[in-house]
Amino acid sequence: MTGRTARVVLILSAFVVGIALTFGVIALLLGPDSVPLASQRATVGGPFRLIDGDGKPVTDQDMKGKPFLVFFGFTHCPEVCPTTLFELSEVFKRLGPDGAKTAGLFITVDPERDTPAVMKDYLSNFDPHLRGLTGDPQAVEAAIKEYRVYAKKVPLEGGDYTMDHTALVYLMDKQGRFVAPFNLKRSADAAAAELKKYL
């Protein structure tokens, strides 16, 4: 490194450190309340209006009053979705009578194929506390955006398609606020014990 290059690097480094110190002092003087909440934690979840397997409307307001789990997927999913729904079913079984104090939502990312009747038939294979939701493409897309879910149609040979999508389970509290991703990589008993904390 030449002497001139070293001086330029030193000056730039001093400038960056100075900016960092300036913002640090401002943050200390103004306090943590001056930082917008949105920058502290991204908003996950929000208003939605969908329909269940019986064609009845379900909104985010209907879910308030009990903690609930949300999983986005689709009925033609070959592995991840049925596995996740099975694991969630095991958690609800471990809850016993407390299962009625919480809920699980399986929201489709494929409304083109997942009609209410299809969702009802598919969910009949899992715990009854899991409720399948669908709707018109606009309503489903709105829910996908509220939960910051990635979902994309992927064409297959022969004109068929599959869906790439986020495979997280969202834990929501009694007010419908996002708590954290719900960990299913543990025993069903441990997962049920955590869910009970929010009853």
Protein Blocks (a to p, Z undefined) as FASTA:
>chain_A
ZZklmmmmmmmmmmmmmmmmmmmmmmmmnommlpcfklmpcceddddddddfkopacdfk
lmgoiacddddddfklmklmmmmmmmmmmmmmmnmmmlmmgccddddfblmlmcfklmmm
mmmmmcfkbccddddfklmmmmmmmnopacdddddehhiacddddfbdcdddfkopafbd
cdfbbcfklmmmmmmmmZZ
